[in-house]
């Protein structure tokens, strides 16, 4: 996009905006490998943790996005007093490069990872017009080095479901553990470079448990009988109805 204007005071006021974006997305249907499923023929519940062992070699999804944004402005004021000199142009430049990454990997049915990262960099250009070989070489050299990093952030999430339900004495429980970590890096200003960069990170650990006591009670015959509601038969319903009618008649 290019805009240009001039007037009696301005010989040239030009702004050029350039954008370039590229995105890639990869998704595949998760296919788990279960090496012991066919080897173990027994239906014993005690062998379920080994029989159900599984893993996945490929990530479930991956996406990448890169965006370059360049602004170049040039302003030149007219020499309105007619003096024997030329007023030089002033320039405004802003060249940024943003990159975003996303990865999801279900390593097993109970263990999954999510990773997200964002990198922001600035491509420093020589002052003035890029009208010489040395300036062009400097610009392309900065581009080939992916610019000067100014900000970086990443987040990692991991979730693991403990295999408690695969053990007969713990199948009434469910436990999930999660871990979240963040990392942020901000570059120091070039005007105060000696003050150093800024780094910040966090982490969070969490465990959620769920207990189904009715399932636990049903493991004992007496408690199961108490916990199980009695199903009324037709004879029981007729007896209850007859007893209700006798009570009303006596009243």
MOSULSUL-V504058 format. One record per residue. N is the residue number from 1. RES is the residue in one small letter. SS is DSSP state (A for helix, B for strand, O for the rest). PSI is psi in whole degrees, -180 to 180 (999 if undefined). OMEGA is omega as a letter, one per 20 degrees, with the letter a starting at -180 (* if undefined). Layout:
n=(N	N)
res=(RES	RES)
ss=(SS	SS)
psi=(PSI	PSI)
omega=(OMEGA	OMEGA)
This chain:
n=(1	2	3	4	5	6	7	8	9	10	11	12	13	14	15	16	17	18	19	20	21	22	23	24	25	26	27	28	29	30	31	32	33	34	35	36	37	38	39	40	41	42	43	44	45	46	47	48	49	50	51	52	53	54	55	56	57	58	59	60	61	62	63	64	65	66	67	68	69	70	71	72	73	74	75	76	77	78	79	80	81	82	83	84	85	86	87	88	89	90	91	92	93	94	95	96	97	98	99	100	101	102	103	104	105	106	107	108	109	110	111	112	113	114	115	116	117	118	119	120	121	122	123	124	125	126	127	128	129	130	131	132	133	134	135	136	137	138	139	140	141	142	143	144	145	146	147	148	149	150	151	152	153	154	155	156	157	158	159	160	161	162	163	164	165	166	167	168	169	170	171	172	173	174	175	176	177	178	179	180	181	182	183	184	185	186	187	188	189	190	191	192	193	194	195	196	197	198	199	200	201	202	203	204	205	206	207	208	209	210	211	212	213	214	215	216	217	218	219	220	221	222	223	224	225	226	227	228	229	230	231	232	233	234	235	236	237	238	239	240	241	242	243	244	245	246	247	248	249	250	251)
res=(x	x	x	x	x	x	x	x	x	x	x	x	x	x	x	x	x	x	x	x	x	x	x	x	x	x	x	x	x	x	x	x	x	x	x	x	x	x	x	x	x	x	x	x	x	x	x	x	x	x	x	x	x	x	x	x	x	x	x	x	x	x	x	x	x	x	x	x	x	x	x	x	x	x	x	x	x	x	x	x	x	x	x	x	x	x	x	x	x	x	x	x	x	x	x	x	x	x	x	x	x	x	x	x	x	x	x	x	x	x	x	x	x	x	x	x	x	x	x	x	x	x	x	x	x	x	x	x	x	x	x	x	x	x	x	x	x	x	x	x	x	x	x	x	x	x	x	x	x	x	x	x	x	x	x	x	x	x	x	x	x	x	x	x	x	x	x	x	x	x	x	x	x	x	x	x	x	x	x	x	x	x	x	x	x	x	x	x	x	x	x	x	x	x	x	x	x	x	x	x	x	x	x	x	x	x	x	x	x	x	x	x	x	x	x	x	x	x	x	x	x	x	x	x	x	x	x	x	x	x	x	x	x	x	x	x	x	x	x	x	x	x	x	x	x	x	x	x	x	x	x)
ss=(O	B	B	B	B	O	O	O	O	B	B	B	B	B	B	B	B	B	B	B	B	B	B	B	B	B	B	O	O	O	O	O	B	O	O	O	O	O	O	O	O	O	O	O	A	A	A	A	A	A	A	O	O	O	B	O	O	O	O	O	B	B	B	B	B	B	B	B	B	B	B	B	B	B	B	B	B	O	O	O	O	O	O	O	O	O	O	O	O	B	B	B	B	B	B	B	B	B	B	B	B	B	B	B	B	B	O	O	O	O	B	B	B	B	B	B	B	B	B	B	B	B	O	O	O	O	O	O	O	O	O	O	A	A	A	A	A	A	A	A	A	A	A	A	O	O	O	B	B	B	B	B	B	B	B	B	B	B	B	B	B	O	A	A	A	A	O	O	O	O	O	O	B	B	B	B	B	B	B	B	B	B	B	B	B	B	O	O	O	A	A	A	A	A	A	O	O	B	B	B	B	B	B	B	B	B	B	B	B	B	B	O	A	A	A	A	A	O	O	O	A	A	A	A	A	A	A	O	O	O	O	O	O	A	A	A	A	A	A	A	A	A	A	A	A	A	A	A	A	A	O)
psi=(133	131	141	137	159	157	-178	-23	-25	124	-31	130	100	138	125	126	129	136	141	124	144	130	148	136	130	127	136	146	128	129	112	142	126	89	-23	0	-43	-22	-37	112	-20	145	14	135	-22	-19	1	-41	-36	-41	-35	8	131	161	162	128	-20	147	151	-37	152	133	149	138	132	136	127	134	121	129	130	119	138	127	130	123	142	150	89	-12	-3	15	160	51	160	132	122	157	152	148	146	127	140	110	111	157	116	138	134	136	141	133	133	129	116	91	-39	178	-23	-6	123	152	145	129	131	135	148	130	129	130	163	132	114	129	149	150	147	-168	145	80	19	161	-39	-39	-40	-42	-40	-42	-48	-30	-41	-35	-42	-22	15	26	-173	114	133	-25	138	136	146	152	133	127	132	136	132	126	116	142	43	-32	-9	-6	132	-36	-5	10	-6	5	159	129	135	130	138	150	131	132	138	152	130	137	126	127	150	152	145	-16	-18	53	-31	-11	-11	171	172	127	135	138	154	159	147	130	136	140	127	132	146	128	123	93	-29	-36	-35	-43	-34	-7	-18	135	-43	-48	-33	-39	-38	-39	-23	122	141	134	119	132	176	-39	-40	-42	-38	-39	-43	-40	-41	-41	-32	-39	-37	-37	-40	-39	-38	-35	999)
omega=(a	r	a	r	r	r	a	r	a	r	a	r	a	r	a	r	a	r	r	a	r	r	r	a	a	r	r	r	a	r	a	r	a	a	a	a	a	a	a	a	a	r	r	a	a	r	a	r	r	a	a	r	a	r	a	a	a	r	a	a	r	r	a	r	r	a	r	a	a	r	r	r	r	r	r	a	r	r	a	a	r	r	a	r	a	r	a	r	r	a	r	a	r	a	a	r	a	r	a	a	r	a	r	a	r	a	r	r	a	a	a	r	r	a	r	r	r	a	r	a	r	r	a	r	r	a	r	a	r	a	r	a	a	r	r	r	r	a	a	r	r	r	a	r	r	r	r	a	r	a	r	r	r	r	r	r	r	r	a	r	a	a	a	a	r	r	a	a	r	a	r	a	r	a	r	r	r	a	r	r	r	r	r	r	r	a	r	r	r	r	r	a	a	r	r	a	r	r	r	r	r	r	a	r	a	r	r	r	r	a	r	a	r	r	r	a	a	r	r	a	a	r	r	r	r	a	a	r	a	r	a	r	a	r	r	a	r	r	r	r	r	r	r	a	r	r	r	a	r	r	*)
